[in-house]
């Protein structure tokens, strides 16, 4: 099927993508990124440090004994999330979040969620969190720093907020307290940003008893975040921006590790990228640390164009917020694999920062064989599959 083929074509994973070696471990723990350290950057963009999942400098490192099977389990869940998204499948978690809901999520002194929402079991999931690169984001006035997963496949930025009406997963550092921020404000149900949630999360917004907009970000692995759509001052590096729209999560469960939440970088007006675009421009780049002894960066805004090779972005009616390209072939040691062009051209390839393993259509797998020459310490590829 077309959908199944597309989901096998998820490329450029964070764990496998090639990155330029950068600073050694003594410098990698710095929260500041100097443009002079990276030839791809210039001084006018916004630059944040990216931490490898297993780096000792990461504010939320993975357990040293985490088996690779856990990484694959997380990756399968990510693919399931993309499948549900591309199929426009409603959330598998039956919540009270619909237009006719009388959701009892209220900002009064004793907020409470609708009983049907609070009693739904989570299902599969783990609190370990694997394969995600993290950075820090400041929020509120005065600004407090939080560990956030960087996600090109998500639009809405959200983080856990006290009082955690239903549930908050264990995170590194304290949970954000809206009452401690003088610049915090909830967003009303009549605000245009509330209507924008449908395209950002693929779930319709709901309304609290006090007319506060309620979001639901759900994922194919039964992970989710539910809370208030809010606005506050966001601080990234040395810069800050007021009136940043994000989700203030009151019920957050699933594959988020010890992060406070997600930074959404997808092509949607509620994403961090698009909210910063009027001042920084519609571009971002990242350099991925391939080992735990180095750090990378996330840069939003200006860059050095001469340092890059380019390919056009492809459009897809399946989801206009994701990043697609057209794959034309695969080469190994300069030699192209014998795969028909139609195997690549029928559907575009998703570039997704949250996917660990690069995935290809079944038709591509069946067109070549692989040999492992252990004695010579090399791997070979040949045309012709098993069928």
Secondary structure as GFF3:
##gff-version 3
##sequence-region A 1 387
A	DSSP	alpha_helix	2	7	.	.	.	ID=ss1
A	DSSP	beta_strand	10	11	.	.	.	ID=ss2
A	DSSP	alpha_helix	25	28	.	.	.	ID=ss3
A	DSSP	three_ten_helix	35	37	.	.	.	ID=ss4
A	DSSP	beta_strand	46	51	.	.	.	ID=ss5
A	DSSP	alpha_helix	68	86	.	.	.	ID=ss6
A	DSSP	alpha_helix	115	118	.	.	.	ID=ss7
A	DSSP	beta_strand	134	139	.	.	.	ID=ss8
A	DSSP	beta_strand	144	151	.	.	.	ID=ss9
A	DSSP	beta_strand	158	162	.	.	.	ID=ss10
A	DSSP	beta_strand	176	177	.	.	.	ID=ss11
A	DSSP	three_ten_helix	178	180	.	.	.	ID=ss12
A	DSSP	beta_strand	185	186	.	.	.	ID=ss13
A	DSSP	alpha_helix	192	195	.	.	.	ID=ss14
A	DSSP	alpha_helix	197	201	.	.	.	ID=ss15
A	DSSP	beta_strand	206	207	.	.	.	ID=ss16
A	DSSP	beta_strand	213	218	.	.	.	ID=ss17
A	DSSP	beta_strand	224	236	.	.	.	ID=ss18
A	DSSP	beta_strand	239	253	.	.	.	ID=ss19
A	DSSP	beta_strand	261	264	.	.	.	ID=ss20
A	DSSP	alpha_helix	272	280	.	.	.	ID=ss21
A	DSSP	beta_strand	284	287	.	.	.	ID=ss22
A	DSSP	beta_strand	295	300	.	.	.	ID=ss23
A	DSSP	three_ten_helix	305	307	.	.	.	ID=ss24
A	DSSP	beta_strand	324	325	.	.	.	ID=ss25
A	DSSP	beta_strand	331	332	.	.	.	ID=ss26
A	DSSP	beta_strand	335	336	.	.	.	ID=ss27
A	DSSP	alpha_helix	341	345	.	.	.	ID=ss28
A	DSSP	beta_strand	349	351	.	.	.	ID=ss29
A	DSSP	alpha_helix	362	365	.	.	.	ID=ss30
A	DSSP	beta_strand	368	373	.	.	.	ID=ss31
A	DSSP	beta_strand	378	383	.	.	.	ID=ss32
###
